[in-house]
Amino acid sequence: MSKNIRVRNTFLPFSRPTIGQAEIDEVVDSLHSGWLTTGPKVVRFEREFSRWSGGQEAIAVNSATAGLHVAVLTLDLAPGDEVITSPITWPSTVNNIEVCGARPVFADVDRETLEIDPAEVERHLSPRTRAIIPVHLAGAPCDLDPIREVCRARNLKLIEDAAHALGTWYKDRLIGSDSELAVFSFHPIKNITTGEGGMILCSDPERAKRMRRLCFHGISRDAWKRYSRGGVPQYEVREPGFKYNMLDLEAAIGLHQFEQLEKFNSRRAELARNYDHLLADIPEIRPLGIPSYPHRHAWHLYIVRLEIEALTIDRDRFLLALRDENIGTGLHFPAVHLQRFYREKYGYRPGMLPNAEWNSERLFSLPLYPLLEERDQEDVVEALRKTIKRYRR
Ligand SMILES: Cc1ncc(COP(=O)(O)O)c(C=O)c1O
């Protein structure tokens, strides 16, 4: 029997951060400096982020999940309050609504772009709706104008989950630059990384002050201000908070990553165009649709949908077959409303959000990061073709 020859000899990871000598030197500098936690590098990172956004308040946090948590806390939700969000997201978007004591309500997504559908948002409004948390999925923006209009008309708060949207534009505005509140992620697969980390951009200085406090135990001063020259060690608890501050060690990486954002995003866009080209004649693989409104895509993810009807295996087995060819893939995202906790607590069932569910069974993400090379993409596409051929119905 002939041995199955793999498409690649070595494993192609789904993602890999681009870490240069500047990031390494800056971390070493922090290690030598004697100051590891929140300090001057975090202050610089926040300033640069704020300047880039056109002057928004910027708060560095140790993850986007932490940022979303303190953002949702400032809504002061009461039991029974509702927050509308997307079912196609990482669980933390939804979990943060739940842990703050409110009820997450899901609005279905557009079947082609997977962005939250503003008409579905309107359909789910109720007298208990307090806020909307849309997600800018994969690096494309959701359709913000009609969502903002609903928020204005109904006096609702708007928190943008911008974890994927660093450098994304909606119409003529950079995401975050004119947001009431937006949260970005610097997890290692994101467009820039700090190891783990995130940034909140916010237009209201008072709300920003409260979030900053919630990120550091709810006390009135952070460690840098207490221990640096000119600081005083006393503190006062204003409300119970958390330990969500970014380290200088993390900001050290972030400062040099942020300088390269444009370069990284251009390379991502180039690779995405190449996938479009390479996949054009594979009908079983359908890339996401691109929003029809003006935008600039940050190409955080390259999501495709598998035509499972044409195959004898489902998406999950298809991904295992790709792994056997040494190709890593991602899953962004199975619909959150069908996760066990949300099914059991709220009785969500298949059939409630047809577009999210249809995609949920078919979607997966291909490797996309600046270090990826065109020949790696050719391997990915060869593995797709080979696996489709092997399991064609
Ligand atoms: C849409 C979305 N929101 C929030 C998060 C949470 O980000 P973090 O890992 O920085 O907490 C993620 C992480 O992948 C995400 O994809």
The ligand as a MOL file (V3000), in Angstrom:
LIG
                    3D

  0  0  0     0  0            999 V3000
M  V30 BEGIN CTAB
M  V30 COUNTS 16 16 0 0 0
M  V30 BEGIN ATOM
M  V30 1 C -14.2750 39.0350 19.2530 0
M  V30 2 C -13.4080 38.8890 20.4610 0
M  V30 3 N -13.7220 39.5840 21.5610 0
M  V30 4 C -12.9720 39.5020 22.6780 0
M  V30 5 C -11.8680 38.7060 22.7380 0
M  V30 6 C -11.0720 38.6160 24.0070 0
M  V30 7 O -9.7600 39.0250 23.8090 0
M  V30 8 P -8.6170 38.6440 24.8620 0
M  V30 9 O -8.1060 37.3060 24.4880 0
M  V30 10 O -7.5830 39.7330 24.6850 0
M  V30 11 O -9.2290 38.6780 26.2000 0
M  V30 12 C -11.4980 37.9570 21.6300 0
M  V30 13 C -10.3260 37.0710 21.6890 0
M  V30 14 O -10.0110 36.3230 20.8280 0
M  V30 15 C -12.2850 38.0500 20.4600 0
M  V30 16 O -11.9790 37.3300 19.3680 0
M  V30 END ATOM
M  V30 BEGIN BOND
M  V30 1 1 1 2
M  V30 2 1 2 3
M  V30 3 2 2 15
M  V30 4 2 3 4
M  V30 5 1 4 5
M  V30 6 1 5 6
M  V30 7 2 5 12
M  V30 8 1 6 7
M  V30 9 1 7 8
M  V30 10 2 8 9
M  V30 11 1 8 10
M  V30 12 1 8 11
M  V30 13 1 12 13
M  V30 14 1 12 15
M  V30 15 2 13 14
M  V30 16 1 15 16
M  V30 END BOND
M  V30 END CTAB
M  END
